[in-house]
């Protein structure tokens, strides 16, 4: 459904970019990548991080994204919702990372397994 909460990728129509019959089978696009810590520091500065509730949906890159946070960023996270693709032990690793930064116990750490 068309909803602000749904990914914009579902509305992507490559046919609109290329003439009929010329849609390539795949397209490579180079994008700059950086750690989440760098994005937060650029947005808020290193000394004025706000308390944050994070909603993470990164299609299998959850572990890498969370590893990109430093202790000072984790200290400002008051809540976390992560959609985890449970492949190659990702759910277990995400839980371990969260527990290592104070999110533990039934009161503030819960996981819902998404279908793979």
N, C-alpha and C positions, 0 to 999 in steps of 0.2 A: 504494500500500500504506500501511497505517496504521503509521507509524514516527515516532519522535521527531524524526528528521532531516527529515521532510517537512513542508511548510507546513500549518498548521492551516486555511488557507483551503479546502483541498480537502475538508474535512469540514463546511464551512459549508452549512447547509441553510436557505435563507430560508423555505421552506415551514413550518418549525417556528415562525416568528415571526408569520405571518399566517394567518387562516382560509383554508381551501381556496377557490380561485377569486379570492382578493383579493391575491395576491402582486403587488406593483408591478413594472413592467418595469425600473425602476431606482430607486435610493435614493441621496440625497445625504447625506453625513455630514461635518460639519466636524470637522477634527482639527487640533490645534496642531502646528506643524512647527518644528524648530530644527536647527541645524547639529550634526554629529557631535561637533565640538570642544566645544560647549557641554554635550553629554551626558557626555562623558568628564571634563570639568572638574567637573561637578556630582557625578559618581560618585567621583572620585579626588582632586579638588583640583588646583589649577594647578601645584603644586610637587612632587607625588608620583605622577606618572603611572607605572604599571608598564610593563614590556615587554609588548607585545601581539602576538598572532597574530590577525589579523582575517579572518573569513569573511563575505563580503558577497554578498547575494542580494537585490537591491532592485528587480527587475523593470523595468529600463530607466533607473533613476535613479543608476546607478553613478558617472557623471561628476560629477553634482551632489553626491553624498555625499562623494566623495574631495576635491572642491574645498572642502568644508566642514572639512577638516583644516588646521591650521596647522603650520608647520615643526616646532615643539616636539612635536606629536603624531606626525608622521611619524618623528621621531627615535626614538621608542619602539616603532615597528612593526618587529618582527623577522621577520614572515612575513605573507603576504597571499594569500588565495584569493578571487577575484572571479568570479562567474558573470556574464558580459557578454552582453547582448542586442545583437548587432552590427548595429544600425541607425543610420543617420545618422553613421557613423564612430565609434561609441562605443568599439569595441575599440581602435582606433588612439589615441583620446584617453585611454583608461584606461592603455594602455601608456606613452604619453607622460608622463602624470602620475606613474606609478610610476618610470619612468626618471629623471624630474626630482628624485626624492627618494631616489635611490641604489639602486633596484631595477633592475639592468641585467645584461646578459650572460646566457648560457645557464645559468650556475650558480644564479642566484636569481630569474630572471624567465621564466616560461613562460606561454603562453596556450593555452587550449583553446576553440575556437569552439563555442558551443552552437547547436543548430538554432534558427532563428527561426520 
